[in-house]
């Protein structure tokens, strides 16, 4: 009995000490970004960095001794996003879903309503590429002012057998692109229709953003940003399908 009591006291003491450390970390980070509403602070796997999480599960990095704030993603040399892995674990532990994640989860249900929507999404995109022997319908949402979108465009230009269905963010430059390159008669109206179609079912996404849709118009996957690892995966699958059909 005495041993059990001692163990209980020891556990409580450890939890209390841990709580004090966490509060000190929180207060330290909060002092660097006063007025910013953060939910939790954790030490990062990277020495000297702290992860400050927001209500939606997103995070920023803080270097307390340098009073630095770092926005953006950190990748390993193999292309794995350390940031996205941290966000994923945090969301799982706290049951957090962003509006975009909720939208994607809803669209992944194999219902006729979703299939009709995804088919409409494909047919209203600007088709780029001529290959008909495809495994997936790929819808890409981009902006002409986005550097990562340009990286994606450069990448896809080297993949001659890939067909994409393009949606551009509305802008004067997009109007000119649709008119001159794609010969759209009313580019302003086309961009408006595309925008309404996208935002009717998808919320909170950044660009570039891609939807991978199968031949029966079911949502297979999504690609956020220029995630080359994911793009490579689907490009390989497309190539394998093309080889089989030849």
Phi and psi restraints in degrees (value plus and minus 20) as a CYANA .aco file:
   2 UNK   PHI     -82.5   -42.5
   2 UNK   PSI     -59.4   -19.4
   3 UNK   PHI     -82.8   -42.8
   3 UNK   PSI     -60.0   -20.0
   4 UNK   PHI     -85.2   -45.2
   4 UNK   PSI     -60.4   -20.4
   5 UNK   PHI     -84.5   -44.5
   5 UNK   PSI     -63.9   -23.9
   6 UNK   PHI     -81.2   -41.2
   6 UNK   PSI     -63.4   -23.4
   7 UNK   PHI     -82.8   -42.8
   7 UNK   PSI     -60.8   -20.8
   8 UNK   PHI     -84.3   -44.3
   8 UNK   PSI     -62.6   -22.6
   9 UNK   PHI     -84.2   -44.2
   9 UNK   PSI     -62.3   -22.3
  10 UNK   PHI     -82.3   -42.3
  10 UNK   PSI     -61.8   -21.8
  11 UNK   PHI     -85.0   -45.0
  11 UNK   PSI     -64.3   -24.3
  12 UNK   PHI     -82.1   -42.1
  12 UNK   PSI     -59.5   -19.5
  13 UNK   PHI     -85.0   -45.0
  13 UNK   PSI     -61.0   -21.0
  14 UNK   PHI     -83.4   -43.4
  14 UNK   PSI     -65.6   -25.6
  15 UNK   PHI     -83.2   -43.2
  15 UNK   PSI     -59.6   -19.6
  16 UNK   PHI     -85.1   -45.1
  16 UNK   PSI     -63.7   -23.7
  17 UNK   PHI     -83.2   -43.2
  17 UNK   PSI     -61.5   -21.5
  18 UNK   PHI     -82.0   -42.0
  18 UNK   PSI     -61.2   -21.2
  19 UNK   PHI     -83.1   -43.1
  19 UNK   PSI     -59.9   -19.9
  20 UNK   PHI     -83.8   -43.8
  20 UNK   PSI     -64.1   -24.1
  21 UNK   PHI     -80.9   -40.9
  21 UNK   PSI     -65.6   -25.6
  22 UNK   PHI     -81.4   -41.4
  22 UNK   PSI     -60.3   -20.3
  23 UNK   PHI     -86.9   -46.9
  23 UNK   PSI     -59.3   -19.3
  24 UNK   PHI     -84.3   -44.3
  24 UNK   PSI     -61.5   -21.5
  25 UNK   PHI     -82.4   -42.4
  25 UNK   PSI     -63.7   -23.7
  26 UNK   PHI     -81.0   -41.0
  26 UNK   PSI     -68.3   -28.3
  27 UNK   PHI     -83.0   -43.0
  27 UNK   PSI     -57.6   -17.6
  28 UNK   PHI     -83.8   -43.8
  28 UNK   PSI     -68.2   -28.2
  29 UNK   PHI     -86.8   -46.8
  29 UNK   PSI     -61.6   -21.6
  30 UNK   PHI     -82.8   -42.8
  30 UNK   PSI     -51.1   -11.1
  31 UNK   PHI     -88.7   -48.7
  31 UNK   PSI     -43.5    -3.5
  32 UNK   PHI    -105.0   -65.0
  32 UNK   PSI     -49.7    -9.7
  33 UNK   PHI    -143.8  -103.8
  33 UNK   PSI      40.8    80.8
  34 UNK   PHI     -81.6   -41.6
  34 UNK   PSI     122.1   162.1
  35 UNK   PHI      66.6   106.6
  35 UNK   PSI     -28.4    11.6
  36 UNK   PHI    -113.2   -73.2
  36 UNK   PSI     105.6   145.6
  37 UNK   PHI    -101.9   -61.9
  37 UNK   PSI      85.0   125.0
  38 UNK   PHI    -133.5   -93.5
  38 UNK   PSI     130.9   170.9
  39 UNK   PHI    -116.2   -76.2
  39 UNK   PSI     -56.7   -16.7
  40 UNK   PHI    -176.3  -136.3
  40 UNK   PSI     131.6   171.6
  41 UNK   PHI    -144.7  -104.7
  41 UNK   PSI     114.1   154.1
  42 UNK   PHI    -153.0  -113.0
  42 UNK   PSI     129.0   169.0
  43 UNK   PHI     -91.9   -51.9
  43 UNK   PSI     119.5   159.5
  44 UNK   PHI    -102.6   -62.6
  44 UNK   PSI     143.9   183.9
  45 UNK   PHI     -86.6   -46.6
  45 UNK   PSI     -41.3    -1.3
  46 UNK   PHI    -108.9   -68.9
  46 UNK   PSI     102.9   142.9
  47 UNK   PHI     -75.7   -35.7
  47 UNK   PSI     111.3   151.3
  48 UNK   PHI      71.3   111.3
  48 UNK   PSI     -30.1     9.9
  49 UNK   PHI    -122.0   -82.0
  49 UNK   PSI     126.2   166.2
  50 UNK   PHI    -138.1   -98.1
  50 UNK   PSI     125.7   165.7
  51 UNK   PHI    -122.6   -82.6
  51 UNK   PSI     100.2   140.2
  52 UNK   PHI    -125.5   -85.5
  52 UNK   PSI      96.0   136.0
  53 UNK   PHI    -117.5   -77.5
  53 UNK   PSI     122.6   162.6
  54 UNK   PHI    -119.7   -79.7
  54 UNK   PSI     155.2   195.2
  55 UNK   PHI     -79.5   -39.5
  55 UNK   PSI     -55.3   -15.3
  56 UNK   PHI    -103.6   -63.6
  56 UNK   PSI     -18.9    21.1
  57 UNK   PHI      75.6   115.6
  57 UNK   PSI     -29.7    10.3
  58 UNK   PHI     -90.5   -50.5
  58 UNK   PSI     145.2   185.2
  59 UNK   PHI    -164.6  -124.6
  59 UNK   PSI     141.1   181.1
  60 UNK   PHI    -149.9  -109.9
  60 UNK   PSI     137.1   177.1
  61 UNK   PHI    -120.4   -80.4
  61 UNK   PSI     122.9   162.9
  62 UNK   PHI    -145.6  -105.6
  62 UNK   PSI     114.8   154.8
  63 UNK   PHI    -130.9   -90.9
  63 UNK   PSI      74.4   114.4
  64 UNK   PHI     -78.3   -38.3
  64 UNK   PSI     -65.5   -25.5
  65 UNK   PHI     -89.0   -49.0
  65 UNK   PSI     -40.8    -0.8
  66 UNK   PHI    -122.8   -82.8
  66 UNK   PSI     -25.5    14.5
  67 UNK   PHI      33.5    73.5
  67 UNK   PSI      27.0    67.0
  68 UNK   PHI    -128.0   -88.0
  68 UNK   PSI     125.4   165.4
  69 UNK   PHI    -136.8   -96.8
  69 UNK   PSI     107.0   147.0
  70 UNK   PHI    -138.2   -98.2
  70 UNK   PSI     101.3   141.3
  71 UNK   PHI    -125.4   -85.4
  71 UNK   PSI     128.4   168.4
  72 UNK   PHI      93.2   133.2
  72 UNK   PSI    -193.0  -153.0
  73 UNK   PHI    -125.8   -85.8
  73 UNK   PSI     129.2   169.2
  74 UNK   PHI    -131.7   -91.7
  74 UNK   PSI     108.9   148.9
  75 UNK   PHI    -135.3   -95.3
  75 UNK   PSI     132.7   172.7
  76 UNK   PHI    -100.8   -60.8
  76 UNK   PSI     152.2   192.2
  77 UNK   PHI     -86.7   -46.7
  77 UNK   PSI     -36.9     3.1
  78 UNK   PHI    -112.8   -72.8
  78 UNK   PSI     -17.4    22.6
  79 UNK   PHI      72.9   112.9
  79 UNK   PSI     -15.3    24.7
  80 UNK   PHI    -100.8   -60.8
  80 UNK   PSI     113.5   153.5
  81 UNK   PHI    -104.3   -64.3
  81 UNK   PSI      89.4   129.4
  82 UNK   PHI     -82.8   -42.8
  82 UNK   PSI     -57.6   -17.6
  83 UNK   PHI     -83.0   -43.0
  83 UNK   PSI     -69.0   -29.0
  84 UNK   PHI     -85.5   -45.5
  84 UNK   PSI     -54.4   -14.4
  85 UNK   PHI     -84.4   -44.4
  85 UNK   PSI     -61.3   -21.3
  86 UNK   PHI     -84.8   -44.8
  86 UNK   PSI     -64.1   -24.1
  87 UNK   PHI     -82.3   -42.3
  87 UNK   PSI     -63.2   -23.2
  88 UNK   PHI     -80.0   -40.0
  88 UNK   PSI     -66.2   -26.2
  89 UNK   PHI     -84.1   -44.1
  89 UNK   PSI     -61.7   -21.7
  90 UNK   PHI     -83.1   -43.1
  90 UNK   PSI     -63.4   -23.4
  91 UNK   PHI     -85.9   -45.9
  91 UNK   PSI     -60.9   -20.9
  92 UNK   PHI     -82.8   -42.8
  92 UNK   PSI     -63.1   -23.1
  93 UNK   PHI     -88.8   -48.8
  93 UNK   PSI     -45.4    -5.4
  94 UNK   PHI    -135.0   -95.0
  94 UNK   PSI      -8.8    31.2
  95 UNK   PHI      31.7    71.7
  95 UNK   PSI      29.5    69.5
  96 UNK   PHI    -125.3   -85.3
  96 UNK   PSI     111.9   151.9
  97 UNK   PHI    -147.9  -107.9
  97 UNK   PSI     110.7   150.7
  98 UNK   PHI     -98.1   -58.1
  98 UNK   PSI     143.4   183.4
  99 UNK   PHI     -74.7   -34.7
  99 UNK   PSI     -56.9   -16.9
 100 UNK   PHI     -86.1   -46.1
 100 UNK   PSI     -64.7   -24.7
 101 UNK   PHI     -82.1   -42.1
 101 UNK   PSI     -58.5   -18.5
 102 UNK   PHI     -83.8   -43.8
 102 UNK   PSI     -61.0   -21.0
 103 UNK   PHI     -82.9   -42.9
 103 UNK   PSI     -65.3   -25.3
 104 UNK   PHI     -84.8   -44.8
 104 UNK   PSI     -64.7   -24.7
 105 UNK   PHI     -79.2   -39.2
 105 UNK   PSI     -61.6   -21.6
 106 UNK   PHI     -83.5   -43.5
 106 UNK   PSI     -62.5   -22.5
 107 UNK   PHI     -91.7   -51.7
 107 UNK   PSI     -38.9     1.1
 108 UNK   PHI     -98.4   -58.4
 108 UNK   PSI     -29.9    10.1
 109 UNK   PHI     -89.5   -49.5
 109 UNK   PSI     112.8   152.8
 110 UNK   PHI    -103.3   -63.3
 110 UNK   PSI      54.0    94.0
 111 UNK   PHI    -132.6   -92.6
 111 UNK   PSI     138.5   178.5
 112 UNK   PHI     -83.6   -43.6
 112 UNK   PSI     -56.6   -16.6
 113 UNK   PHI     -79.7   -39.7
 113 UNK   PSI     -65.9   -25.9
 114 UNK   PHI     -87.3   -47.3
 114 UNK   PSI     -61.4   -21.4
 115 UNK   PHI     -82.8   -42.8
 115 UNK   PSI     -60.9   -20.9
 116 UNK   PHI     -84.2   -44.2
 116 UNK   PSI     -61.2   -21.2
 117 UNK   PHI     -85.0   -45.0
 117 UNK   PSI     -66.5   -26.5
 118 UNK   PHI     -87.3   -47.3
 118 UNK   PSI     -54.1   -14.1
 119 UNK   PHI     -85.3   -45.3
 119 UNK   PSI     -62.8   -22.8
 120 UNK   PHI     -82.4   -42.4
 120 UNK   PSI     -58.0   -18.0
 121 UNK   PHI     -81.6   -41.6
 121 UNK   PSI     -63.9   -23.9
 122 UNK   PHI     -85.0   -45.0
 122 UNK   PSI     -69.0   -29.0
 123 UNK   PHI     -89.4   -49.4
 123 UNK   PSI     -41.7    -1.7
 124 UNK   PHI    -114.1   -74.1
 124 UNK   PSI     -22.1    17.9
 125 UNK   PHI     -99.8   -59.8
 125 UNK   PSI     139.0   179.0
 126 UNK   PHI    -101.1   -61.1
 126 UNK   PSI      93.7   133.7
 127 UNK   PHI     -94.0   -54.0
 127 UNK   PSI     104.3   144.3
 128 UNK   PHI    -140.4  -100.4
 128 UNK   PSI      99.6   139.6
 129 UNK   PHI      91.7   131.7
 129 UNK   PSI     139.8   179.8
 130 UNK   PHI    -142.1  -102.1
 130 UNK   PSI     -30.0    10.0
 131 UNK   PHI     -85.3   -45.3
 131 UNK   PSI     110.0   150.0
 132 UNK   PHI    -118.7   -78.7
 132 UNK   PSI     -34.2     5.8
 133 UNK   PHI    -109.3   -69.3
 133 UNK   PSI      49.6    89.6
 134 UNK   PHI    -128.1   -88.1
 134 UNK   PSI     134.1   174.1
 135 UNK   PHI    -114.6   -74.6
 135 UNK   PSI     -53.4   -13.4
 136 UNK   PHI    -146.7  -106.7
 136 UNK   PSI     133.0   173.0
 137 UNK   PHI    -116.1   -76.1
 137 UNK   PSI     102.7   142.7
 138 UNK   PHI    -130.7   -90.7
 138 UNK   PSI      97.9   137.9
 139 UNK   PHI    -123.2   -83.2
 139 UNK   PSI     106.4   146.4
 140 UNK   PHI    -136.5   -96.5
 140 UNK   PSI     117.5   157.5
 141 UNK   PHI    -136.7   -96.7
 141 UNK   PSI     102.4   142.4
 142 UNK   PHI    -159.5  -119.5
 142 UNK   PSI     154.3   194.3
 143 UNK   PHI    -156.2  -116.2
 143 UNK   PSI     120.1   160.1
 144 UNK   PHI     -89.4   -49.4
 144 UNK   PSI     -37.2     2.8
 145 UNK   PHI    -114.8   -74.8
 145 UNK   PSI     -15.8    24.2
 146 UNK   PHI    -115.7   -75.7
 146 UNK   PSI      98.2   138.2
 147 UNK   PHI     -80.2   -40.2
 147 UNK   PSI     -60.2   -20.2
 148 UNK   PHI     -86.9   -46.9
 148 UNK   PSI     -49.7    -9.7
 149 UNK   PHI     -86.9   -46.9
 149 UNK   PSI     -58.8   -18.8
 150 UNK   PHI     -85.4   -45.4
 150 UNK   PSI     -58.8   -18.8
 151 UNK   PHI     -81.6   -41.6
 151 UNK   PSI     -61.6   -21.6
 152 UNK   PHI     -84.6   -44.6
 152 UNK   PSI     -63.0   -23.0
 153 UNK   PHI     -80.0   -40.0
 153 UNK   PSI     -64.6   -24.6
 154 UNK   PHI     -82.5   -42.5
 154 UNK   PSI     -58.7   -18.7
 155 UNK   PHI     -84.7   -44.7
 155 UNK   PSI     -67.6   -27.6
 156 UNK   PHI     -89.5   -49.5
 156 UNK   PSI     -46.5    -6.5
 157 UNK   PHI     -82.5   -42.5
 157 UNK   PSI     -44.5    -4.5
 158 UNK   PHI    -107.2   -67.2
 158 UNK   PSI     -26.6    13.4
 159 UNK   PHI    -127.6   -87.6
 159 UNK   PSI      64.0   104.0
 160 UNK   PHI     -84.9   -44.9
 160 UNK   PSI     -46.3    -6.3
 161 UNK   PHI    -109.6   -69.6
 161 UNK   PSI     -16.4    23.6
 162 UNK   PHI    -115.3   -75.3
 162 UNK   PSI     108.5   148.5
 163 UNK   PHI    -123.8   -83.8
 163 UNK   PSI     112.1   152.1
 164 UNK   PHI    -145.4  -105.4
 164 UNK   PSI     137.2   177.2
 165 UNK   PHI    -137.2   -97.2
 165 UNK   PSI      88.3   128.3
 166 UNK   PHI    -114.2   -74.2
 166 UNK   PSI     117.3   157.3
 167 UNK   PHI    -143.7  -103.7
 167 UNK   PSI     107.2   147.2
 168 UNK   PHI    -129.6   -89.6
 168 UNK   PSI     126.0   166.0
 169 UNK   PHI     -84.3   -44.3
 169 UNK   PSI     118.8   158.8
 170 UNK   PHI     -84.9   -44.9
 170 UNK   PSI     113.2   153.2
 171 UNK   PHI    -187.8  -147.8
 171 UNK   PSI     147.2   187.2
 172 UNK   PHI     -80.8   -40.8
 172 UNK   PSI     -58.2   -18.2
 173 UNK   PHI     -85.3   -45.3
 173 UNK   PSI     -57.6   -17.6
 174 UNK   PHI     -86.5   -46.5
 174 UNK   PSI     -58.4   -18.4
 175 UNK   PHI     -80.6   -40.6
 175 UNK   PSI     -64.8   -24.8
 176 UNK   PHI     -85.0   -45.0
 176 UNK   PSI     -61.7   -21.7
 177 UNK   PHI     -81.1   -41.1
 177 UNK   PSI     -68.1   -28.1
 178 UNK   PHI     -83.3   -43.3
 178 UNK   PSI     -56.4   -16.4
 179 UNK   PHI     -94.6   -54.6
 179 UNK   PSI     -70.1   -30.1
 180 UNK   PHI    -103.8   -63.8
 180 UNK   PSI     -63.1   -23.1
 181 UNK   PHI    -106.3   -66.3
 181 UNK   PSI     -58.7   -18.7
 182 UNK   PHI    -126.4   -86.4
 182 UNK   PSI     -19.8    20.2
 183 UNK   PHI      36.0    76.0
 183 UNK   PSI      20.2    60.2
 184 UNK   PHI    -102.2   -62.2
 184 UNK   PSI     104.8   144.8
 185 UNK   PHI     -87.6   -47.6
 185 UNK   PSI     -60.1   -20.1
 186 UNK   PHI    -143.1  -103.1
 186 UNK   PSI      56.5    96.5
 187 UNK   PHI     -82.9   -42.9
 187 UNK   PSI     -54.4   -14.4
 188 UNK   PHI     -83.5   -43.5
 188 UNK   PSI     -63.5   -23.5
 189 UNK   PHI     -88.2   -48.2
 189 UNK   PSI     -57.5   -17.5
 190 UNK   PHI     -82.2   -42.2
 190 UNK   PSI     -66.4   -26.4
 191 UNK   PHI     -82.8   -42.8
 191 UNK   PSI     -59.7   -19.7
 192 UNK   PHI     -83.5   -43.5
 192 UNK   PSI     -65.6   -25.6
 193 UNK   PHI     -83.0   -43.0
 193 UNK   PSI     -62.8   -22.8
 194 UNK   PHI     -80.8   -40.8
 194 UNK   PSI     -65.3   -25.3
 195 UNK   PHI     -81.1   -41.1
 195 UNK   PSI     -63.3   -23.3
 196 UNK   PHI     -85.1   -45.1
 196 UNK   PSI     -58.7   -18.7
 197 UNK   PHI     -85.3   -45.3
 197 UNK   PSI     -65.0   -25.0
 198 UNK   PHI     -83.5   -43.5
 198 UNK   PSI     -71.9   -31.9
 199 UNK   PHI     -94.6   -54.6
 199 UNK   PSI     -30.2     9.8
 200 UNK   PHI     -88.6   -48.6
 200 UNK   PSI     -44.3    -4.3
 201 UNK   PHI    -150.4  -110.4
 201 UNK   PSI     -32.2     7.8
 202 UNK   PHI    -139.5   -99.5
 202 UNK   PSI     110.8   150.8
 203 UNK   PHI    -148.5  -108.5
 203 UNK   PSI     117.7   157.7
 204 UNK   PHI      57.6    97.6
 204 UNK   PSI       6.6    46.6
 205 UNK   PHI    -116.6   -76.6
 205 UNK   PSI     132.5   172.5
 206 UNK   PHI    -125.2   -85.2
 206 UNK   PSI     153.2   193.2
 207 UNK   PHI    -135.9   -95.9
 207 UNK   PSI     131.5   171.5
 208 UNK   PHI     -93.9   -53.9
 208 UNK   PSI     132.8   172.8
 209 UNK   PHI    -160.1  -120.1
 209 UNK   PSI     114.6   154.6
 210 UNK   PHI    -150.1  -110.1
 210 UNK   PSI     126.3   166.3
 211 UNK   PHI    -136.1   -96.1
 211 UNK   PSI     109.7   149.7
 212 UNK   PHI    -121.2   -81.2
 212 UNK   PSI      96.0   136.0
 213 UNK   PHI    -142.4  -102.4
 213 UNK   PSI     113.3   153.3
 214 UNK   PHI    -101.2   -61.2
 214 UNK   PSI    -199.2  -159.2
 215 UNK   PHI     -85.3   -45.3
 215 UNK   PSI     -40.4    -0.4
 216 UNK   PHI    -118.5   -78.5
 216 UNK   PSI      -9.6    30.4
 217 UNK   PHI      45.1    85.1
 217 UNK   PSI      24.7    64.7
 218 UNK   PHI    -126.7   -86.7
 218 UNK   PSI     122.7   162.7
 219 UNK   PHI     -96.7   -56.7
 219 UNK   PSI      99.3   139.3
 220 UNK   PHI    -110.0   -70.0
 220 UNK   PSI     -64.8   -24.8
 221 UNK   PHI    -185.1  -145.1
 221 UNK   PSI     149.6   189.6
 222 UNK   PHI    -150.7  -110.7
 222 UNK   PSI     133.3   173.3
 223 UNK   PHI    -144.8  -104.8
 223 UNK   PSI      98.4   138.4
 224 UNK   PHI    -116.8   -76.8
 224 UNK   PSI     107.8   147.8
 225 UNK   PHI      49.8    89.8
 225 UNK   PSI    -192.9  -152.9
 226 UNK   PHI    -109.6   -69.6
 226 UNK   PSI      59.2    99.2
 227 UNK   PHI    -108.6   -68.6
 227 UNK   PSI      71.8   111.8
 228 UNK   PHI     -81.9   -41.9
 228 UNK   PSI     -54.0   -14.0
 229 UNK   PHI     -79.7   -39.7
 229 UNK   PSI     -65.5   -25.5
 230 UNK   PHI     -89.4   -49.4
 230 UNK   PSI     -62.3   -22.3
 231 UNK   PHI     -80.8   -40.8
 231 UNK   PSI     -63.7   -23.7
 232 UNK   PHI     -77.9   -37.9
 232 UNK   PSI     -60.9   -20.9
 233 UNK   PHI     -78.2   -38.2
 233 UNK   PSI     -69.2   -29.2
 234 UNK   PHI     -96.3   -56.3
 234 UNK   PSI     -49.9    -9.9
 235 UNK   PHI     -83.8   -43.8
 235 UNK   PSI     -61.5   -21.5
 236 UNK   PHI     -82.6   -42.6
 236 UNK   PSI     -64.5   -24.5
 237 UNK   PHI     -82.7   -42.7
 237 UNK   PSI     -59.2   -19.2
 238 UNK   PHI     -82.9   -42.9
 238 UNK   PSI     -64.2   -24.2
 239 UNK   PHI     -83.0   -43.0
 239 UNK   PSI     -61.2   -21.2
 240 UNK   PHI     -83.2   -43.2
 240 UNK   PSI     -61.3   -21.3
 241 UNK   PHI     -85.5   -45.5
 241 UNK   PSI     -60.6   -20.6
 242 UNK   PHI     -83.7   -43.7
 242 UNK   PSI     -62.5   -22.5
 243 UNK   PHI     -81.8   -41.8
 243 UNK   PSI     -60.8   -20.8
 244 UNK   PHI     -83.8   -43.8
 244 UNK   PSI     -59.3   -19.3
 245 UNK   PHI     -98.8   -58.8
 245 UNK   PSI     -38.4     1.6
